[in-house]
Amino acid sequence: MKGWLRKHMPDHAAVKENRWLYPFRNTLLHPRLWHVNRHSAAGGVAAGLFCGLFPAPFQMLGAAICAIVFRINLPIAILTTLYTNPVTFVPLYIFAYWLGSLIVGGNNGFVPPPEFDFSAIGPWITASIAWLGHLGLPLVVGVTLLATVFAVLGYFGVRVAWRIWLVRAWRRRGLRRRKHTVAQ
């Protein structure tokens, strides 16, 4: 598993040579951000799953900040945010709103967003802001709870999967040793 992850991750040279990342290279080249083990991989998945529910431009940035702060695998954290995309984003946010409405109470029902009208962009923006205000607290609570559940499940899921893979590797190695011993 470690070999496959290393093969598909960017290397230090790519970060070091990137002119946009030059001011941050001392921070971004810290060895623990690139090391692959069950702790860093599980932490990276957890950070990516949590930050994946952030609004669009802040997902990867949030995952990168979490990776730097908690010293977990940076590429895994960033790549894991990609579970939200234009297809999955709306159903996840609708579910988060529903979940938040259950917790906060006072569910007024889901109000559909206002229809876009090219001839009246100003009133559409005002109506969109009012629509977002209606979603408010239930959406924030639901997204936070859903992101936390995803992060916890992702963290322990990776830890369990890594352990299963490791135990199987030990067993295969033991069988090879026994076959080698018997053959001699």
N, C-alpha and C positions, 0 to 999 in steps of 0.2 A: 504494500500500500504506500509506504514511504517513497519507494522508487518511482511509482506512477505519479505521485504528487510532485516530486522534484522535477520530473521530466516535463510536466506541463506548467510549471511556474516560471515567471520571468526571473532572470538572474540579476545579480548586483550590478553588472556592467550596464544593463539597460537603464537602470535607475540612475546610476552614476553619470551616464552620458546624456541624459535627458536635460535639456537646458531649462525647461519649466520647473523641474524638481530640484535644480541645483541649490537654491537657498535652503532646502530642507534635507539635503543629502546626508548630513551627519545624523539626523534623527531617523530618516528612512532606511539607512544602511545598518541600523543596529542589528546584530546577529539574531536576537530573539524574535525579531519580526519576520525572519525568513526561515527559521528552523522549523522542521517538520517532525513533530512527535504527537502522541495522542493528546497531550494537554494543549499544545498550541493549535492543533487542528480543531479540537472540540471547542476551544475558546473562539477561534476564528469563525466557525460555523454559527456559534451562538451570537456573536456580535453581528454577523451578516444577516442572520434571520431577524434579530431585533431591529436593526437599522433599515432593513428592507421595507418596512412599513412606513418609514419616514416619507414625507412628500418628495417628489421626484428629484430635484437637484441635490438634495441633502443625503441621499441614501449612501452612496459610496464615500462621501466625505465623512459622514458619521461613523461608518464602519472603519475607515482609516484612522480616525481620531480614537475610537475604542481600541483598535489594535495597538496604537502607539502608547496609549495610557496604560493598558493592561498587559502590554508586551506579549501579544499573541500573534499568530501568523497573519500577516497583512494581506497577501494575495488571496488566501482562502476567505478572509473576512469580506474583502471587496467583491469577489466572485459570487459569494453566497447571496448578496443582495439582489442578484438577478432573478430570483424567484418571483419577484413582482415585475410585471411587464404590462403592456396595455390590455392584455387578455385577462390576467389574474387580478389586476389592481382593483377594478370596480367590484367584483364579487367579494374580495377580501374586505374592502371598506364597507360594503353593505352589511356583511356579517359582523364586522367590528361595531358598526352603528347599532345593529340589533342587540349585540352582546352588551354594549354600553347602556342601551335603553333598559335592558333587564336589570342591570346593576343600579343605575341612577334612578330609574323609575320615571314615571310621567311620560311614557312613550306617546307622543302625539302622532305617530305614524310617519312613514317615510314620505317626504314630499319630493316629487321629481324636480330635477333642476330646470331652470327657465330655458326656453328654446332660444337659440341664437338667432338674432335678426340683424342682417347687415345694415339695414336702413336705420336701426335704432341701437347703436352700440352703447351709448351712455346709459339708457334705461336698462339694457341687458346687464351691464356691469353692476349697477345698483341692485338689480334683482338677484344677481348671482351672489353678491355680498350678503344680502338678506337671507338667501337660501343657505349659505355656509353658516351664518349665525344661528339659524334654526337647528342645524345639525349639532353645533357646539359641543357641550359637555358630554353627551352620550358618545359622540364620535371619538373624542379625546380619550375618555375612559376605556372605550372598547378597543381602540388601536393600541393603547398602552398595555392592556391586559392580553390581547392577542399576541403582540410582539413579545411579551414576557413569556407566555406559554410556548410560543415557537422557539424562543431562545433556549429555554430549559429543556424542551424535548429534543432540540437539535444537539445541545451539549451532551446530554446523556445518551442520545442515539449514536453519536459518533464514538463516545467512550465504549459503549456496548459493542458496536460493530468492530471497533479496533481490537477489543479484547477477544471477540469470537475469531477474528482473522488471526490473531496472535496464537491462540490456543490451537487452531487448526495447523498453523505453520509448525508449532512445536511437535504436534502429533506426526505430521508428515516427516519431519526431521528424525523423530524417534523411530519411525518405521524404516526409513532409509538406513539408519544406523544398525537396526536389527537385521535387515536384509544383508547389509555389508558384512556384519559379524558372522552370520550364518553361512554366507558364501565363502568365507575364508576357512 
